[in-house]
Amino acid sequence: MPGIVIVGAQWGDEGKGKLVDLMAEQADGVIRYQGGNNAGHTIVHGETVYKFHLIPSGILYSGKPCMIGNGVVIDPVVLIGELDGLKARGIDLGGLKISANAHLIMPYHLMLDTAGEQRLGKLHIGTTRRGIGPAYMDKAARLGIRVQDLLDEKILKKKIAAALAPKKAQLRAWEKDPALDLQSMTEEYLAYGNRIEQYITDTAKLVHTHLTKGDTIIFEGAQGAMLDIDHGTYPFVTSSNPIAGAACVGAGVGPTAIDEVWGVAKAYATRVGQGPFPTELDDEFGEALRQAGGEFGTTTGRPRRTGWMDLVALRYASRINGFTNLVITKLDVLTGQGDLQVCTGYRTDSGAELDDWPYHQSVVHHLNPVYTTLPGWDDDLTKVRSKEQLPQAARDYLDFIGEQVGVKVSLVGVGPARDQIIEL
């Protein structure tokens, strides 16, 4: 049975959580492999809406192994808040496991994130200010605090002191903040350790055991391919690698464990934060698309930037991830929008025409989309439950995407509920 990676194929917010939730029902386990609580997955079960930030989307299936891998950075305050919220709703958390090697977001990481954005001024990245970037920086600098450190007071205190020492100048504005008191911080985080100790384990070994038995494991990514720190629109990217290859590192498995890579894209495009967005609709139509699609961040509530489907960027995402399947979400949002524009190429300011994503950021920031016009439809898609019920124009739209990307569209979403996903 396969290891399946589910990846955002655009700039995040594509609806990956819904797909993970759907596939997790038949899978034997789910592991989140990167990112932090700067991501948010919204799941609709019947009349109930769940919003996840750290806990894998498969947690709603009682007792199913749902793991937070070593590649994730964890804010224990957010994690415990999610745990308490799920317990209050009667959700069984017996299957939750947390990697002992995952790194923690500390109070000073949030302060540094805010300070960094303020210092950049107009050049700010547009981070969620959740401390994600500074936590990954400490990880790379070997100054990180790991989940396992919460179980040893001496080690925890020494590591916090070592991490704080080189940051004094940057944290001067907060030097009297009680949150930075070494003893208080140590005691606070030890208390968090007591709360989550029952979930801490070697998740890499657990995943390996499942795969060896022939079980199906879903590898859940956060954000999207175009926000990858190596392959995205740098520096306007996240601080980790959302692409499929990172599932191996962030979950602790070898490349041969991955059998399928499912890329998830909206029927149009959105982006949160700063950075280039070639097909952006900064006009009344873009606002109408935002309202129709409910395009506001799960984590921050920020309005998302909206634009037409960008097939050049989607082809690029497919190439760097190795998509075996495509999932198109929110097709219903395009109902009644008239003729649809789809970006199939770019034109630079110098007049050069491109059909692939350019490697140079100076070019990326000055791309003009070349559009192909496709007919729209006026039919309400929210009650459609089969490919045959889709209007011909909608089917042609999906076929065009698949042909242009070179990967067939396997599933399409026509609403937020679980039964509003159609197999093609």
N, C-alpha and C positions, 0 to 999 in steps of 0.2 A: 504494500500500500504506500501511497506517496507522501512525501513532504511537500507541502504546498505553501508558497510564499504569496501573500496578498500585498500588493504595492500600490500606492497612489501614483497615477500616471501623469499628473499635472502639478499644480502648486499646492497640493493638499486639499482637504475638505471635499473629497470626491465621493464619500459614502462608503469607505472601506469597512467601517465598523458594522454596517448592516450586512455586508457580504460575509464578514467573519462570523457574525452571529448566525447567519443562514447556514454556512458550511460547517460550523462547529457542531451543529445538531447531529451530523453524521460522522464527524471526526472523533478521534480518541483523545485529543488534547489541543490546546492553543498556547503559543508562547509569543509574547511581545518582545521584540528584539532591539529596539532603539528608541531614542527620544525620551521625553519626560512629560510633565503635565502641561506642556505648551500645546499638546494635542488634545483634541476632544472628539469622541465618537458618540453619536446619538443613535440609540436603538429604540424602536417602537415595537412593543409586544402588546397586541390587542389595543386597549385604550391607555396603556401605561408607557410613559416615555422615560428612558434611562439615559443618563449622560455619564460616560466614562472618560477618565483622563489618564489613569495609570493601569487600572485593572483590565485585563483582556476581555474582549467583548463576549467570549464564550461563557462567562461566569454565570449566566442565567440558566445554564443546564446543570441541575443539581449534581454536585460531586465530581463534575468533569474536571480533569486536570487543566488548570489555567495558570500559566507561569509568567512571571516577570523576569526576563532574562538579564544576564550580566551587562548587556549593552545599554540598558535603560538607566537613566538618572532619576532617583526617587526623592521627592519631597515627602518626608514621613507625615507631615501635618496634613497634606492633601490625601495621602494614601489612607491614613486612619479615618479621615473624614468620609472617604468613599466606603470604607469597610463599615463604619457605623451607619451610614445611610442605607447600605444594602441589607445589613442585619435588621434595621428598623422595618424594611419592606419584606422581611421573611425570606431573603435569599440565602441559600446554603453556601457557605464559604469554605466548605471542607476540601474542595479541590484546589484552592489557591496555594501557590508556592512562589517564593521569592528567592532569587539568586543571592547567595551570600556574597558574591563578588560584584553585585550592582553597586554603583556609587550613589552617595547621598547629596542632596541639595541642602546646604547649610544656610543659616540666616545671612551670613556675609555674602553669599552668592547672589541673593536677591538685591542686596544693597549695591554690589558691584555691577550688576546688570543695569540697574537704574542709572547709576553714575556714568556708565559707559555710553548709554544712549543719550544722556544729557550732554556729555562732552562732545559727541559727534554733531550735535545741533541739526542743521538741515541735512546732513549726510547720514542721519541715524538709520539703522537697519530696519527698525519696525519690529523689534522682538516683543514677545509677550511680557517681558520683564519678570519672568518666573525663575530666573537664576540658572537656566539651562546651560547657556554658553559658559559662564564662569565655572560651573561644576565640571563640564567637560575639559575646560582649561586646566583645572586642578588635577583631573585624572591624568592628562598628558604630562603634567609637570611632576607627577608622582607625589602630589600633595593631597590627594583625594581621601575622603572618608568613605569606607565601604559598609555595607549592611552588616557584615560580620563584626565590624568594630563596635557595634552597639552592644555586643555581648561581653565586652571586656573593658571595664572602667579605666584601667591604667593606660591601655593602648589608645582608647578613645581620647582621653584627655591630652596625651602626648601628641597625637596626630592633629587635634584641633589647634593646639599651641603652635605646632610646626607650620600649619596652613595659614594661621593668622599672621605670623611673624613678617613675611614679605609683603603683606597687604596693608601695613599700618598707614602708609602715606595715602593710599587710595581710600581708606576707610576713615580718614580724619574727620570728615563731616559727621560720622556716626560714633566717634570714639567714646562718647558718654552714654550711648544707647545700651540699656541693660541687656538687650539681646546678645551683645557681644561679650558679656562677662564670661570668662572661661569656665568657672565653676558652675554657673547657672546653665550655660549651654551644655556642659557635660551631663549634668543631672537631667536636663530636659530630654536629651537624646537617649540617655540610658532608659528613661521612662518609655520612650517610643520603642526602644528595643524590647522591653518587656511586653509591650502590646502586640508586637508582630513576631516574636520569637517562634511561636508555633508554626509559622508559615515559612521560615527560613530553611533553605536546603541547597543541595548541589543540583540546580536545575539542568545543567548541561548533561549530567549523568542520567537524570530522569528522562530527558528527551531521547537520549541515546537508547535507553532501555525500551522505550515505546517503539522507536523506529526499528530496533533489532527484532522486536516481536512481530513486525509487520503492521503496526498501527499507523493510522493517518494523523499527522500533526500539521496544524495550521501555524505558519509563522506570520505574525501580524506586525506590519510596519505602521509608522506614524508619518505625518506630513506627506510629501510627494517627491517624485524623482527630480523635479525642477528646483527643489529646495535642497538637494543633496550638497553637502559641503565640498565635495570634489567635482561633481558633474553638473551642479545647478548654476543659477545666475549669481555667482559669487561677486561681491560679498553679501548679497541680499539672500542669504540662505539660512538653513538651520545649522546646528552645531554638530550634527551627526550624519550618518549615511543611511537614508531611508531606502536606498536601492536594494534589489534582491540579494546581491552579493554580500551585503552586510548582515543578512540573516544568519549566515554561517558564523561570523565573528560574534554577533550579539546574542546568539543562543548557544554557541559552543558545539557546533557540528561541522562536519566536513562537507565540501561541495557535492559529494555524491549523495548526500541526504536529501537534496532538493530535486524533485521530479517535475514540478509544474510551477510556473510563475503567472499569476493572474494580475493583470493591470486594470485598475479601476479609474475611469474618467467620466466626468460629467458630459452631457450632450452639448454643453457650452463650456466656458472656462471661467474660473474665478481665481483670485489671488488676494491674500491678506498681507499687509505690510508694504514696505517700499520695494523698489526694484523694477526691472523691465517687464513689460507685459504687452507684447506686440499687438494683440487683438483687442485691447481694452476699449470698452465703450463708455467713455466719460461724458455721457449725455442723458437725455430723458429716456431713451430706450434702454440704456444700461441700468438706470434706476428702476425702470419697470421690470427688467429681468431680475434685479436684486429682490424686489418685493415679491414677484411671482415665485421665485425659488427659495425665499426665506434665507437669503444669503447674509447671515450674521453669525459670527464666530461662536462655536460651542463653548470655548474656554473664556474668551474675552468679551463676547457680544459685539465686537467691532464689525461694522459693515464691510463686506467683502467687495473688492473690485470685480467687475464683471466684464466679460467679453465673449466674442464668437469662438467656436471650436477652432483650435490651432493644431492642424494635422502635421505641420513640420515639427513642432515641439513634441507631439505625440509619437511620431516616428522615431525621434531621438530617444525618447523615454523607452520605447520598445527595444531599441538597439542596445542601450546600456543595461537593461534589465533582462533581456531575453524573454519577452512575453510569450507564453504559450496560448494564452486566452485573454480576451478583452471583455470588460464589463462596462456598459454605458448606463449611467444613472441619470435620473431627473429628465428623461425624455419628455415627460408630460409638461414640463415647464415651457417647452417650445410651442405648445399648442396655441394657435391663434396669433402667432408672432409674424405672419406673412412670410415672404420669401426669406430663406435662411442663407447667411453668408458663412462659408467655411474657408479658413485660410489654408491654401495649398502651396504657398511659396512666399518668399520675401523679396522686397526690393530695397536696396541700400540707398543712402542719400546720393551716392555717386552714380546710381542707375544700374548697378550690378544686380542680377537676379540670382537668388539662392533657393535651392530646394532642400537644403539640410541646415541643421542648427549650426551657426558659426562658432568657431572656437574662441574668437577674440571678443572681450567684453565691450570694447569700444564700438564694434560693429553691432553687437546685440542691442546696445542702447539706442540705436538709430535704425531699427528695422521698420519697414513699412509693409504691412500684410498685403499679399496678392490673393484676392478672394475668388472662389467659385460659388456661383449662386445656385442654390437648390430649392425646389418648391417646398413650401411649408404645408401645414394641415390645420384644420379647425376642429377636428374631432377630439372629444374628451378621452384621454387615454387611461384615466385613473381606474376604470372598470375593466380594462382589457386584461385578459389572462392567458392569451396565446398569441403566437406570432401571426396566425391567420387573421386575428381580430384587429391587428394594427393596420391603419390606413396605408395604402401603397406608398405614399410619399414618405412616411416614417420608416417603412422597410427600406426604401431606396436610400434614405439618409444613413441608416445603419450599415447598409451594404457598401456605400461609398466610403465610410470611415474604415471598414474592414479592408477594402481593396487598397486604399491609400496607405494604410499602416502595414499591411501584409500579415495581419493577424485577424482571424475571424472573431466577430462579436458573439460571445457565447450566452450572455445574459444581458437583459435590459431592465432598468427600473422605471416604473411609471407612477411612483408615489412612495411615501415613507414607510408603509407597512410591509411586513414580511411577505405577505401574499401578493405584493405588487412588484414582484420580480418575475420576469418571463424568461423561460428557457427558449433559446433560438436554435 
